[in-house]
Structure formats: C-alpha cells, structure tokens
Amino acid sequence: MTTGLERIADKARREPTLQFTSLAHHLTSERLWQALHQMHRDTAPGVDGVAHDEAVDTFPQWSREVLSAVHRKGYHPPPVRRVWIPKPGKDAKRPLGVPTIADRALQRSVADVLSAIYEQDFLPVSFGGRPGRGAHHALATLHQILMTKPVNWVFEADLKNFFGSLDHGWMMQFMAQRVGDPRVLSLIRRWLKAGALEAGELQPSDRGTPQGGSISGLLSNVYLHYVLDLWFEKAIKPRLAGEAYLVRYVDDFVVCFEHQRDAERFQAVLSQRLNKFGLTLEPTKTRLIAFGRHAQHRAEQQGRRKPDTLYFLGFTHYCTRNRKGGFMVGRKTEKSRQRRTLQRLQARMRDILHERIEDQAYWINQLLQGHYAYFGVAGNWWSMNQVYLAVLRYWRRMLSRRSQKSQVSWQAFWRILQRFPLKRPKMSVPYTALPHYAIL
C-alpha cells in the first residue's frame, strides 16, 4: 500500500465515523498504470473492442482524458459487454459484465483507494473479495469454530441473485457513510447505472451491479457489511442466550449457534431484514441443521444413522470421530464440484488427444494442480485421490484411442507415467496450517 493510502487507512482506523471528502486526487496516472499491468494480457476487451496491448500503447492519451473527466465529474463509463457463462453444475447460465480495459483500470484504482477505508471497517466475519483473505481462510475459520466453540446448530444460507438484486439507493446511502467526495460518489453511481450491451442493444440497469468489474467485489462487501455483518454483530448477538458465529464469503454464508432456539429466532427475522434491502434467500440452499459434537446422538434419537452434512464453498462438511474417538469435522469435495472437475479434465484430454504425450501430461498437470490448490484442505485427501485415479484411467483410455492399433496396456501406461508423471494429490492447507489460516 502506498504512503497516501496508508494515511487514509490510519485515519479511517482512528476515526471510524469520519466521512472522507477528498479522495479523487489519489486517482493518478501511476495508479491507473499499475492497475492496467495487474490485468492479464489476454483479458477480454469491452464494448470498444480495445485489447490490453492496445490499451497499454495508447495509455498516455486515454489516461489523461479519463482522469480529467473524473475530476470535473464528467466521466461517463461505457456499458459493460454482457456475456453468459454456465452456472457451476447447472444447465442455466449467469450474466457476466465485461467493462472496457480503461474502465476496468479505473475501477481497480477506485477500489484500491476505497479498500484503504473499508478494510478498517469490515468485520473479521467476511472473507470474499478482500486482500489477504480467501476461501481457505473462511474454511479454516469455520473449522476452528466447529471444533473449539460450543456449536450445536448451523444455519447455511445463500442469497438469491445477489449481484442482480443490489438496491442502488441503499448502496449509495451506505457509501455516503464514509465517502463524501462527490467525484467518487458520482463514479460509483454511474457505474451502477451504466447498463449492459447485449446483441447490439443497451439494457438499462436500475438494480444490481454487474459481475466482472473490479468495483463489484468491494460494493458487494460494503452492502452486506451494513445489511448483514453489522446487524448480526450489533443487533442479533447481544439478544441471544448462547454463542453464535457468522462466516461469510461474498453472498454465501453460514451461522453457527449454541442453542436451537437462538438459531430459529435468527432464521425467523433474517428474511425480513434481507427483504428490507431488496434481497431474498435461495430456498434450495438455505436450511438449519444439527451439527457438532452432539449431532450424532440427535440423529440416533431420530432413527437416523448419520447427522446432516453441511455444504460450504465447494466442500461437504460432516461430523466424524478421530482415532481417539473424539469429535472431529471431516470434509470432502462436494459431489457436483468433483463431477465438474472430472468433466473439465476429460474434455481437455479429448481436445489434446493427438498432441505429443509430453504436452498432454503438461496440460493435465496444469488442471490437476489447480484442483489440488483449492481442494487440498486438511481431511480431503481421499476425494483428491479419487480425482487422480479417475484421471489416470481416463488418460489411458484416451491414449488407446489415438489409432486403431494403439491399445495401451497398463504395463505400457506405467512406463509412460514414469517418463511423464501426473501430479499426485498434495495438501495446500494441512491440519498444521488450519489454525494459522483461521481468523476469529
């Protein structure tokens, strides 16, 4: 963080109710240039068709024009280019907004400046879209809560179409709590209203914020900071009979409770709270379950062999026992996510069927490494090994289809693996690292 942003952060930390009235001067050509080079060279262009390399070459011209327009409150962001991408594990698709390269650099610059303020305000319960925090921190925190706190009930929830439902009026009211610079507020308001261009037709935007822009992650965290995080901390927890803990990753969150009555009271008032701000729960992903060291006993009393499982951030969390017979939280890759990974790997192997075996091994390892990097959380070795074994079997079948006479025996396949080995499962967050990732 630069010295200027460090001063903002320090002031925000010392004065939690201060409204910052002068921020636009931190939007400089140097910051734009840095934001531009943080993008991948192959990043998709926006509605203007300008690619990353062209934006770099013409930077002196457009950066002056953009910054001049920002400072006189005359900047009008172009609409985003709307593309539709498949929803994970579903036939449906979700919209993704692709800003122009220049607008994306400006969004990243504004997000960096505002993050210096809001990182001092955000509570430890939120993880997604924040510097130095990610899904592994959220998972480790949930693990520590379930293992060390008196948790007996867990409420898991997901917000329905959150990015498309965000209310602009409330968003601007929330931003005005800390941001008083009219130039920055004007930028945010116009980004929210910029709309999307699809099939040559401009679609207006009166609700939501397009996924894909750098500013969207920050805005979503600010919105839920006021709607959910602060409300839970200040209004809900003091009224509960027992302990309670919230863990939120963007719009996906779980709440752990000591007492069932507390959980049921929270569930009863949550919908009302969300509806006030234009949000609703996704019913298929929202439920209250018994979970914790007494969940097995409750399940047996109800005539069930096992207690319910908890789904969070692509993992299935379940109640089990360690070698000494004590309570332990187990986890494995969620079935739909594992199936998706295998489908992606198989599709890639079909695409590279006739490439050199050395190149095939390289691309398969790239995909395996990405899978291990995310799902290599303590306790999940078995699921990752299942992926590894499935890939071995499928690769051998693919090699056997290269021609009518290319049947590859297992003996021949092992010789290939000795020359071009596939990456074996590796824990990126082992048990010894879980306490260090947790943020309580």
N, C-alpha and C positions, 0 to 999 in steps of 0.2 A: 504494500500500500504506500502511495506517495506521501510526502510530508503534508501536502494540503488535505488529503483525505484522512490522514492520521489526526490532524487538528479537528476536523469535523467529527470523527469518531470519538475523540476525547471530550469534545464539547457535548455531544449527544449523550455520552455516558454520565457526565457530571450533571447535566440539566435535562432530565427525562421528559419535561413538558415544554421544552424550548421549541419554537417554530422557526425553522431556518428560512430567512427571507432573501438570502443571496447565495445561490448555488450555481447559476448558469456560467459564471466565469471559470468554473472548474472544467467546463466542456471545451477543451482545447484541441488544436490540430494534433498535438502529440498524443493525446488520449485517443483520438479517433484513429490515428495511425497504428497505435498499439492494438486497439480493438480489431482493426482490419486484419492485422497479422495473426491474431488469435484464431481467425477462421481458417478452415481447411481450404486449400487451393481449389478443390473440386466441389466446393459448396454450391448449391443450386442458385441460379440467378432469379431475380424477382420479375415483376411485370415489365421492367425496362429492358430485359434481356442482357444486361451488363454482367459479364462474368467477373470472377475475382481478379484475374490477372489484369483485365482492362480497368477495373476499379483502382488497382494499385498504380497503374500507369498514369491515370488521369486524376490521381488523388489531389495534387495541388489546386486544381481548378474546382472540383466539386466540394472539397472540404471547406474552402473559403466561402462558397455560396451557401452551404448548409449552415455553417456557424454564424454567418451574417444573418441569415433568415431566423435562426433560433434566437439570437439576441434582440431582434426587433419584433419578435413574436409573429413572424411571417412564415414560419416553416409549416408546410402542409405535407405530411407524409403521404407517399403514394399508397394505393391499396395493396394489400398482400395478394400474392398469386395463390389461389386455393387449389390444393391437390388433395386427393383422397387416398388414404393408406388403410390397409386391412387392420381391423382390430385384432389384438392378440387372441388366438384361439377361437375366433368367430368368423362367420361369413360376412358380417356387416363391416362397413368402413367408417373411418372418422376423418373429419377435415383437418388439414394442416395448412397453416398460413405461411407463405414464404415471402418475407419482405425483400426489398431490393438490397443489394450489398451495402450501399451507402447508408440506407436507413437502418440496416442491421448493426452497422458500426456505431451509429448514433445511439441506438437503443442500448447497446452494450456499454457505451460510455456513461449514459444516464444511469443505468442500473448499477454501475460501479460506484458512482457518486452517492446514489441513494442508499446503497448497501452499507456505506460507512455510517449512516444514521441508523438504519433499521436493524443492523446486526447488534446494536446496543439495546434495542427494544425487544427483539424476538426472544421468546422463551426457549428453554432447553428442550421442550417437548416437540419442536418441529425440526425436520431434517432435510426434506427435499428442496433442491434449488438454492442451497446455501453453501458458501465457501467453506471447505474443510469438513463438510458433513455429507453423508451419502446413505445409501440403503444399508450398508453394512453397519454403520453407526446406529441406525434405527433398529436393526435386527438384534444387535448386541445389547442395546438398551432394553428392549423388550425381554430378551433372555434373562438379563440380570434382575429385572423387576419380577418376572415369574419365578425365578429361583430364590430370591432373597427377601421378597416382600410378602406380606400376608394376603396373597391374591387367591380368590376362590371363584371369581366370575369375570368373564371377559366379554366386552361388547365390541364386536367388529363391524365397521361401517365403511361405506364408500359413497361419495357424493355423485348423484346422477348428473351427467353432462355439466360438470362444474365450470369448465372453461367457456362453455356456451351460455351459462346462466348468470355469470357475474354481473351484478347490477351497477351500471355506470355511476348513477347518482350516489350510491353508498360508497363506491370506490373513491370518488373524488372527495367525499366527506372524510373518509379515513386518511387519505393522503394529506389533506389540509391540516390534520392534527400536528404533523411535523414539518410539512413543506409549505412555505409561504411565498416562495419565489414564483411570480406569475408566469415567467417564461417556462419554467419546468412544469408547472401545472397545465399550461397550455399545451405543451408537448404530449403529456400523458392523456389529456382529454382528446386530442386529435388522433393519437394512436388508437384509442378505444373506438373512435368513430370512423376510422379510415375505410372500413369496409373491405370486401374481398372481390377480386376479379376472377370470374369463372366462365369459361367458354365465351369470352368477349363481353360478358355482361357484368356490370358492377352490382354487387349485393351489399346493401347498406347494413350497418352494424349498430344496433341500438341496445344490445346486451352482449355480455361475454368479452373475452379477449382471445385473439387467435393464438393457438398453439403453434410455436415455431419462432416467434420473436423473442429476442433476448430479454425484453422487459416483462414478458408474460409471467415468467417464474417469480420475479420479485413481486409483481402486482398480486399474484395469487397468494403468496405468503403474507403480504400485508392485509389482504382481505380476510383470510382465515385467522390471522393473528387477532383481529378485533372480534370477528364473528364467533370463533370457537376457542382459541387458546386462552385469551384473557378472560373470557366469560367462564370457562371451566375453572381457571385458577382462582378468580376473584369471587364469582357468584355461586359456583357449584360446590367446590371442595369444602369451603367453610360450613356448609349445611349438611354434610354427610356424617354419618355415625362412625364410619371407618375410613381406612385409607383408600386412595384412588390415584391412578396414574394414567396420563394421556401420552400416547406416542403417535405422532402424525408425520406422514410422508406425503407432501402436497395434499391431495384430496382423499387419500387413503389413510384411515386412522383406526386405532384400537384404544379402548379404555379398560383398564384393569381395576377391579373392585374387590374389596374385602368382604362386603356384605351384599347379598342378593337384593335386599330392599333398596339399597343405595343405587344399584345398577338399574333396577326397574324404574325408580324415580327419575334418574337421568334419562333413560330411554323415553319416558313419557313427555319430558319437556324439550328434548332435543329437536324434534320435528318442528315444534312451534318456534323455537329460536331460529332454526335454519330458514323456515318459511318467511320470516320477517325480512330476511335479506335475499329472498329470491332463490333459495337453494332447497333441494329435496334429497332425501336418501334414496339410494338404489336398493329397492327391496330385496332383490336376489342376492345381494352381497352384504346384507345387514342382519345381524342376529345376536342374541345374547346366549352364551353357553357357560356351563360349569367347566372350569379349567383350573388346575392347580393340584396341590398335593392331596386334596380330599376328593378330587373329581372321580377317581376310580371307585371309591366307596359309594359315592352317589349313584354312579352308573349301575353298580351291582344291586343297589336297593331298588332301582327302577327295572331290574331284569335285563340290563344290557351288559354285554361282555366288555365293551370299551367305552370310555368317555368320548365326547365330541372332540373334533380336531379344529384347530384354528388356522385360517388362511391369511397370510400377510406377506406382501412383497415377493410373491412367487414361490413361497415355501409353505408346506404343510407342517404346522407345529402340533405335537401330540404329547400326551402325558405317558411317561415310561419310568423305569427303575434303573438305577445304576448297579454296578456289580455288588455293592454292599446292601442293596435292597432299598435304598433311599430314593426319594422323588427326584425326577430328572425331566427336563424338557428335551424331547427329541425333535428332529426336523429332517425333512426330506423335500426334494424338489416337487413342487405341485405337478400333478399328472399332466395337466394341459400344457404347462410350460415345458416339461420334459418331452412331450409328444411334439411340440412345436420345434424344439431344438433338433430332434431327430429328423423331422421333415425338412428342415432347412439344410441340415448336413447331407441328407440323401439327395436333395435337389441339386446341391452344389457338386456332389460326386457324379451325378448324371451329366451335368454340364461339362465336366472336365474329363469325361470318360476316356477320350482319345489323346489326352495330353501325356507328357512323359510322367512316369511313375514318381520321379523326384518332385515334379511340380505338383502332382496330385497330393503327395504327402505334405507338401508345404501348405497348400490351401486348406486341407483337412485340419492340420495342426493349428492354423490360424483360428478356425472356428472353434475347435476344442479349447484352445487357450482362453478365448472369450467366455465360453461357458464355464470353465473352471474358475476364472477370475471372479465371476459374480456368484456362482452357486457353491464355491468352495468354502462354505461356512461350517464350522465345527459341527460334527454329527451327521453330515450329509455325504460322507464318503461312499456309502452303498449306492445312492442314486447316481452319483457321478460315474461310478464304476460300471453301472448298468449302461450308461450312455457310451462309455469307452468300448465295452464289449459289443454293443449293438453296431457301433461304427466299424469295428474290426470285421464283423460278419458281413456287413453290407459292402464294405470295400472289396472284400474277397469276391463277392458275387459280381460286383461291377467289373473287376479285373477279368473275371471269367467270361464276360460278355463282349470283350473287345473284338473278338472274332469267333468264328465257329470252331476254331481249333485251339482256343486259348483258355480252356478249362484249367483253373489254378487250384491245385490240391492244397490241403492245409500245410503239408510239408514244404511245398514251394512258397506258400504265402509267408510262413515263418522266416524263410530265407530273405524274402523281400523286406519283412519288418526289421530284420537285423541290419539291413543296409539303410532303410528309410523308416525308422521307428516313429510311431504315433505317440503323442504326448499322453502320459498316464495322469490320472486324477491327482491333483495337488491342492491342499487346503490353503486358500489365501487368508483365511481368518481362523486359525486353530483355536482350540479351547484356551490355551495360554494367553491368546490375544484378546479374547472376548471382553474381559474387564477393562482393558485399555481402550477399546472401541466404544464402550458404553458411556453415555452422558446422562447422569442422573442429577 
